[in-house]
């Protein structure tokens, strides 16, 4: 079995690559989780964030959007001090902030997924990179989505974060073409 090079031999990274990365999702709770984790990654490695994923799930009640929208400042400080998550207070505060922004989008669009997937006409972009080195860090589309999310009040949604987020929720398939998990190679 071939796979992209970036997960290396790290079991957590390999599992994420094989089971989640570039797999389309329209589940708002999962999308919120990925937005939170990608925002937490800013300036850090994805491995660092994934190693703390279970703590994030526990701290934020499995990314229950309604629950996270109602967290108080004291709740956020408690989470910072008592859970093994990234200790950056602005990143932690962005969870509440972004939960509230998602609720507003859900009111207008029916779901956060509807809002996001309209950018790709509800079909993932399937790229055909031969090696990992060609995969971009950001694109014109990630810049546009970033800009639009910022207008909606989201935090930690720069174009690089958003491109990784697009990969995380399967809006983009950036598996290299020889990878067994590329859309054209999947058996399911």
C-alpha positions in Angstrom: 0.0 0.0 0.0 1.3 3.4 -1.0 0.5 6.6 0.8 1.6 10.2 0.9 4.9 10.9 2.6 3.9 13.5 5.1 2.5 11.1 7.8 5.8 9.2 7.9 5.7 6.2 10.3 3.8 8.1 13.1 0.8 5.9 13.9 -1.5 8.9 14.8 -0.6 10.7 11.6 -1.0 7.6 9.5 -4.4 6.9 11.0 -5.5 10.5 10.3 -4.2 10.3 6.7 -5.8 7.0 6.0 -9.2 7.5 7.6 -9.9 11.3 7.6 -7.6 13.5 5.5 -9.4 14.5 2.2 -12.5 12.5 3.0 -15.6 14.6 2.3 -17.6 15.5 5.4 -20.8 17.6 5.7 -21.1 17.0 9.4 -21.1 20.4 11.1 -19.8 19.1 14.4 -16.8 17.4 12.7 -16.3 20.5 10.5 -16.2 22.6 13.7 -13.7 20.1 15.2 -11.4 20.4 12.2 -11.7 24.2 12.1 -10.7 24.3 15.8 -7.8 21.9 15.4 -6.5 23.6 12.3 -6.7 27.0 14.1 -4.9 25.5 17.1 -2.1 24.3 14.7 -1.1 27.8 13.6 2.6 27.9 14.2 2.8 24.3 15.4 3.0 20.9 13.9 -0.1 18.9 13.0 1.3 16.0 15.0 1.4 18.2 18.1 -2.3 19.0 17.7 -3.4 15.5 16.9 -1.6 14.2 20.0 -3.9 16.6 22.0 -7.1 15.8 20.1 -8.7 13.7 22.8 -8.1 16.4 25.3 -9.8 18.9 22.9 -12.7 16.6 22.6 -13.1 16.3 26.3 -12.6 20.0 27.0 -15.1 21.1 24.4 -17.7 18.3 24.8 -16.8 16.6 21.5 -17.1 20.0 19.8 -20.8 20.4 20.6 -21.3 23.8 18.8 -24.1 25.0 21.1 -22.2 24.0 24.3 -19.0 25.8 23.0 -21.0 28.9 22.1 -22.0 29.4 25.7 -18.6 29.0 27.4 -17.8 31.8 29.7 -14.5 33.5 30.1 -14.0 31.6 33.3 -14.9 28.3 31.5 -12.2 29.1 28.9 -9.6 29.8 31.6 -10.5 26.6 33.4 -10.1 24.7 30.1 -6.7 26.3 29.5 -5.5 25.4 33.0 -6.9 21.9 33.3 -6.8 20.2 29.9 -3.8 19.1 27.8 -4.5 21.5 24.9 -2.6 24.3 23.2 -2.4 27.0 26.0 -2.8 30.0 23.7 -5.7 31.9 25.2 -6.7 33.6 21.9 -6.9 30.2 20.2 -9.0 28.8 23.0 -11.3 31.9 22.9 -11.7 31.3 19.1 -13.5 28.1 19.9 -16.4 30.0 21.5 -16.2 32.8 19.0 -16.3 30.4 16.0 -19.1 28.4 17.5 -21.2 31.5 17.7 -20.3 32.4 14.1 -21.3 28.9 13.0 -24.7 29.2 14.7 -25.3 32.4 12.8 -24.3 30.7 9.5 -26.5 27.7 10.3 -29.5 30.1 10.7 -28.9 31.6 7.3 -27.7 28.6 5.3 -29.2 25.6 7.1 -25.7 24.3 8.0 -22.1 25.3 8.1 -21.4 22.6 5.6 -23.9 24.2 3.1 -22.0 27.5 3.5 -18.6 26.0 2.9 -19.4 23.4 0.2 -21.0 26.0 -2.1 -17.5 27.3 -2.8 -16.8 24.0 -4.6 -20.3 23.4 -6.0 -20.8 20.7 -3.4 -18.1 18.5 -5.2 -14.6 18.0 -3.9 -11.7 19.4 -5.9 -9.6 16.4 -6.9 -6.0 17.3 -7.5 -3.4 15.1 -9.2 -0.1 15.8 -7.5 2.7 13.4 -8.3 4.6 14.2 -5.1 3.9 15.9 -1.8 6.2 18.8 -2.7 3.6 20.2 -5.2 0.8 20.5 -2.7 0.2 24.2 -2.1 0.0 25.8 1.3 -2.8 28.1 0.2 -4.8 28.8 -3.0 -6.9 31.6 -4.4 -10.0 29.7 -3.1 -8.6 29.4 0.4 -7.8 33.1 0.4 -11.4 33.8 -0.6 -12.9 31.5 2.0 -10.6 33.0 4.6 -11.7 36.5 3.7 -15.4 35.6 3.8 -15.1 33.7 7.1 -13.3 36.7 8.6 -16.2 38.9 7.5 -18.5 36.5 9.3 -16.5 37.0 12.5 -14.4 33.9 12.5 -10.9 33.9 14.1 -7.8 31.9 13.2 -9.0 31.4 9.7 -6.0 32.6 7.6 -5.6 31.3 4.0 -3.0 28.6 5.0 -5.2 27.4 7.9 -8.2 27.3 5.6 -6.4 25.3 2.9 -5.4 22.7 5.5 -9.0 22.8 6.8 -10.3 22.3 3.2 -8.1 19.2 3.1 -9.3 18.0 6.5 -13.0 18.1 5.6 -12.4 16.7 2.1 -13.3 19.8 0.1 -9.9 19.1 -1.6 -8.3 15.8 -2.3 -4.5 16.4 -2.2 -3.4 12.8 -1.8 -0.6 12.2 -4.3 -1.7 10.2 -7.3 0.2 7.1 -6.3 -1.4 7.1 -2.8 -3.9 4.3 -2.2 -6.2 6.9 -0.6 -6.4 9.2 -3.6 -10.0 9.4 -4.9 -9.1 7.6 -8.1 -7.5 4.7 -6.2 -10.1 4.2 -3.4 -11.9 0.8 -3.6 -15.1 1.9 -1.8 
